[in-house]
Amino acid sequence: MSTLSKILYVEDEPDIQAVARIALEMVGGFKVKICSSGQQAIDEGADFAPDLILLDVMMPGMDGPTTLEKLREQHSLATTPAIFMTAKVQPQEVAHLKSLNALDVIPKPFDPMTLASKVRLIWESSHE
């Protein structure tokens, strides 16, 4: 089983980026690349070669589902596991996001102390 070490995180809010960086790098020990837009993720994501893509759903310009669809068109990211993060966690929303080939959906706001372990748990359950 491959190990989870590099996470591409796509999020437009600087405050959330900062909290997530601390949660994932300092608490979780991951190497994180943050992209502030879907377009930036498309331009720079493949070079980072992430083990996992963490995507905000609601972003200006290109939303998370559209970003994931475009990332999937890149050969090196076509099968990279993805997790959506959203404040909209009604069952039908979650079901729709999972149907887009995402491992899971993490509700926002998230707890910075448990975000890394939650991500790791989702990763491990998909690699059993």
C-alpha positions in Angstrom: 0.0 0.0 0.0 1.3 3.4 -0.9 1.7 5.9 1.9 -0.1 9.2 2.1 2.5 12.0 2.3 1.6 14.7 -0.3 -1.7 16.5 -0.4 -2.8 19.0 -3.0 -5.3 21.3 -1.2 -7.6 23.5 -3.3 -9.3 26.2 -1.3 -10.0 29.9 -2.1 -10.3 31.3 1.5 -6.9 32.4 3.0 -8.1 31.9 6.6 -9.1 28.3 5.9 -5.9 27.7 3.9 -3.9 28.8 7.0 -5.8 26.6 9.4 -5.7 23.6 7.1 -1.9 24.0 6.5 -1.3 23.9 10.3 -3.7 21.0 10.7 -2.2 18.9 7.8 1.5 19.8 8.1 2.1 20.4 11.8 -0.5 18.0 13.3 -0.5 15.5 10.4 3.1 15.6 9.2 2.0 15.9 5.5 3.6 17.8 2.7 0.9 20.2 1.5 0.6 22.3 -1.7 -2.2 24.9 -1.5 -3.8 26.2 -4.6 -6.2 29.2 -4.3 -8.2 28.3 -7.4 -9.2 25.4 -9.6 -7.2 26.9 -12.4 -4.0 27.0 -10.2 -4.6 23.4 -9.3 -4.9 22.4 -13.0 -1.7 24.4 -13.8 0.5 23.2 -10.9 -1.1 20.1 -9.5 0.6 17.5 -11.7 4.1 18.8 -11.0 3.5 18.4 -7.3 2.5 14.7 -7.9 0.1 14.5 -4.9 -1.0 11.2 -3.2 -4.4 12.8 -2.5 -6.4 15.8 -3.7 -8.4 17.7 -1.1 -10.9 20.0 -2.7 -13.2 22.8 -1.5 -16.6 22.5 -3.3 -17.7 26.1 -3.4 -15.1 28.3 -5.1 -15.5 31.3 -7.4 -14.8 30.7 -11.1 -14.3 27.0 -11.1 -16.0 24.9 -8.4 -14.5 21.8 -6.8 -16.4 19.2 -8.9 -15.4 21.0 -12.2 -11.8 21.3 -10.9 -11.7 17.5 -10.2 -13.1 16.7 -13.6 -10.4 18.8 -15.3 -7.6 17.3 -13.0 -8.8 13.8 -14.0 -8.0 14.7 -17.7 -4.3 15.0 -16.7 -2.7 11.5 -17.1 -0.7 11.7 -13.8 -3.8 12.8 -11.8 -6.4 10.6 -13.5 -6.5 8.1 -10.6 -5.3 10.3 -7.7 -7.8 9.9 -4.8 -9.9 13.0 -3.9 -11.8 14.2 -0.9 -14.3 17.1 -1.1 -14.7 19.6 1.8 -17.9 21.5 2.0 -20.4 23.1 4.4 -23.2 21.6 2.4 -23.5 18.1 3.9 -27.1 17.1 3.2 -27.2 13.4 2.3 -28.1 14.1 -1.4 -25.2 16.6 -1.7 -22.7 14.1 -0.2 -24.1 11.3 -2.4 -23.7 13.5 -5.5 -20.1 14.4 -4.6 -19.2 10.8 -3.9 -20.7 9.9 -7.3 -18.0 12.1 -8.9 -15.4 9.6 -7.9 -14.5 11.1 -4.5 -13.5 8.9 -1.6 -15.5 10.9 0.9 -16.7 14.4 2.0 -15.4 16.2 5.0 -17.8 18.8 6.5 -16.7 22.4 7.0 -16.0 23.9 9.4 -13.5 21.1 10.3 -11.7 20.6 13.5 -8.0 21.4 12.9 -6.9 18.9 15.6 -8.7 16.0 13.9 -8.5 16.9 10.2 -5.3 15.0 9.5 -6.4 11.9 11.2 -9.8 12.1 9.4 -8.0 12.4 6.1 -5.7 9.5 7.0 -8.7 7.3 8.0 -10.5 8.0 4.7 -7.2 7.2 2.8 -6.6 4.0 4.7 -10.2 2.7 4.3 -10.0 3.2 0.6 -6.7 1.2 0.4 -7.8 -1.9 2.3 
